Amino acid sequence: MKVTLITGASSGIGEAFARQLASDGHDLVLVARREQNLHELCDELMLKHKIMAHYIVADLADEEAASKILLETERHDFEVDWLINNAGIGSAGDFATLDEGRELAMIDLNIRSLVALTHKYLGPMRERKHGTIINVSSAAAFQPIPFMATYAATKAFVSSFSEAIAEENRSFGIRVLTLCPGSTETNFFAASEIERPIKVKGQQTSEQVVETALKALKAGKTVAVSGMTNLIGALLGRHVPHSITTRAVAKALRGRYQKTEE
């Protein structure tokens, strides 16, 4: 059975992908840590759209999670035709004062698990000469961001990695899309345990982000920046020297996140 596998599917952008693709007739495998949310969402989507929805409870920061997910999909004879690597967390603050363990766990979740799942399912896609991968990066990927240093760096990796494998696999009929949302109406800040989140006007909804992604896929794009403000920011991040943008961002955020000696 062909399925679409979505990580971080219990809320936010992942849940919005699940709802939209279920309405489009996709059978789903949803992955997240919160079993009750997954169970309720699967039941709702199966009843409403008459599709199959299976869930896997996994903490993707765990080194063995990707292997566990692969075994579960193989056990049910699921053919992962779409892979949406959406799970991720962030952090904000003066890097020297942040918890080292959480920073490393963020790298494991945002980078290692995404690379592992992409590698595990890309091989079979190449054999079939068909498949779709959406890797959720961020508008933060386009420039270093002081006081969100590790998070922005993980998303820069996701974008670089995804754009590279998009070209590697073009001749195999596999679509790879790098999705770069900006600030979105989700529980991202709460899940990331960011005590003083940066309030941004004009946040997009998760549904708007998903709409951007699906339109970009249909248009054959390999990168989609969601939202005009984020697109302008991405263009500036690519063309304005980082020495200028980092200084400006640091000036704006230092009072919020860094205690300086009098």
Residue pairs with C-beta under 8 A, 6 or more apart in sequence:
1 27
1 52
1 76
1 77
1 78
1 79
2 27
2 78
2 79
2 81
3 26
3 27
3 28
3 29
3 52
3 54
3 73
3 78
3 79
3 80
3 81
3 82
4 21
4 26
4 27
4 28
4 29
4 80
4 81
4 82
4 83
4 84
5 28
5 29
5 30
5 31
5 69
5 73
5 78
5 80
5 82
5 83
5 84
5 117
5 121
6 14
6 17
6 18
6 21
6 28
6 29
6 30
6 31
6 84
6 86
7 14
7 31
7 32
7 60
7 84
7 85
7 86
7 87
7 113
7 117
8 14
8 31
8 32
8 60
8 86
8 87
8 88
8 136
9 15
9 17
9 18
9 28
9 30
9 31
9 32
9 38
9 41
9 55
9 86
10 30
10 32
10 33
10 34
10 37
10 38
10 41
11 32
11 34
11 37
11 186
11 187
12 86
12 184
12 186
12 187
12 188
12 206
13 86
13 136
13 181
13 184
13 186
13 206
13 209
13 210
14 30
14 32
14 84
14 86
14 87
15 41
15 206
16 205
16 206
16 207
16 209
16 210
17 84
17 86
17 134
17 210
17 213
18 28
18 30
18 41
18 45
18 53
19 45
20 207
20 210
20 211
20 214
21 28
21 82
22 28
22 45
22 48
22 49
22 51
22 53
23 49
25 49
25 51
26 51
26 82
27 51
27 52
27 53
28 42
28 45
28 51
28 52
28 53
28 54
29 53
29 54
29 55
29 56
29 73
29 78
29 80
30 38
30 41
30 42
30 53
30 54
30 55
30 56
31 38
31 55
31 56
31 57
31 58
31 60
31 69
31 87
32 38
32 55
32 57
32 58
32 87
33 57
33 58
33 59
34 57
35 55
35 57
38 55
38 57
39 55
41 53
41 55
42 53
42 54
42 55
43 53
45 51
45 53
46 52
46 53
54 76
54 78
56 68
56 69
56 72
58 65
58 68
58 69
59 65
60 66
60 87
60 108
60 109
60 113
61 105
61 106
61 108
61 109
61 113
63 108
63 112
65 113
66 113
66 116
66 117
66 120
67 116
67 120
69 117
69 120
70 117
70 120
70 121
73 80
79 124
79 128
80 121
80 124
80 125
80 131
81 125
81 130
81 131
81 132
82 131
82 132
82 133
82 134
83 117
83 118
83 121
83 131
83 132
83 133
83 134
84 133
84 134
84 136
85 113
85 114
85 117
85 118
85 133
85 134
85 135
85 136
86 134
86 136
87 109
87 113
87 114
88 109
88 110
88 136
88 154
89 105
89 106
89 109
89 110
89 188
89 191
89 192
90 106
90 148
90 151
90 188
90 189
90 192
90 194
91 98
91 102
91 103
91 106
91 148
91 150
91 151
91 192
91 193
91 194
92 147
92 148
92 151
92 192
92 194
92 196
92 197
92 198
92 257
93 147
93 194
93 257
94 147
94 257
94 258
94 259
95 103
95 147
95 149
95 150
98 150
102 193
103 150
106 150
106 151
106 154
107 150
107 154
110 151
110 154
110 155
110 157
110 158
111 154
111 157
111 158
114 135
114 158
114 161
115 161
118 133
118 135
118 165
121 131
121 133
122 131
122 133
122 165
122 169
122 174
124 131
125 131
125 133
125 169
125 172
125 174
126 169
126 172
126 174
129 172
129 173
129 174
130 173
130 174
131 173
131 174
131 175
132 174
132 175
132 176
132 177
132 217
133 162
133 165
133 174
133 175
133 176
133 177
134 176
134 177
134 179
134 213
134 217
135 158
135 161
135 162
135 176
135 177
135 178
135 179
136 158
136 179
136 181
137 155
137 158
137 159
137 162
137 178
137 179
137 180
138 151
138 152
138 155
138 158
138 180
138 181
138 182
139 180
139 181
139 182
139 225
139 226
139 227
139 230
139 233
139 234
140 148
140 151
140 152
140 155
141 152
141 155
141 156
141 158
141 159
141 180
142 156
142 159
142 180
142 233
142 234
142 237
142 238
143 152
143 236
143 237
143 240
143 242
143 245
143 246
144 152
144 153
144 156
144 242
144 245
144 246
145 151
145 152
145 246
145 249
146 246
146 249
146 250
146 253
146 254
147 249
147 250
147 253
147 254
147 256
147 257
147 258
155 180
158 178
159 178
159 180
159 223
162 176
162 177
162 178
162 222
163 178
163 222
163 223
165 176
166 175
166 176
166 177
166 178
166 222
167 222
169 176
175 217
175 220
176 222
177 213
177 216
177 217
177 221
177 222
177 223
177 224
178 222
178 223
178 224
179 209
179 212
179 213
179 216
179 224
179 226
180 223
180 224
180 225
180 226
180 230
180 234
181 204
181 209
181 212
181 226
181 227
181 230
182 200
182 203
182 204
182 225
182 226
182 227
182 229
182 230
182 233
183 198
183 200
183 203
183 204
184 203
184 204
184 205
184 206
184 209
184 226
185 203
185 204
185 205
185 206
186 206
189 197
196 256
196 257
198 253
198 256
202 227
202 229
204 226
204 227
208 226
208 227
209 226
212 224
212 226
212 227
213 224
213 226
215 224
216 223
216 224
225 231
225 234
236 245
237 245
254 260
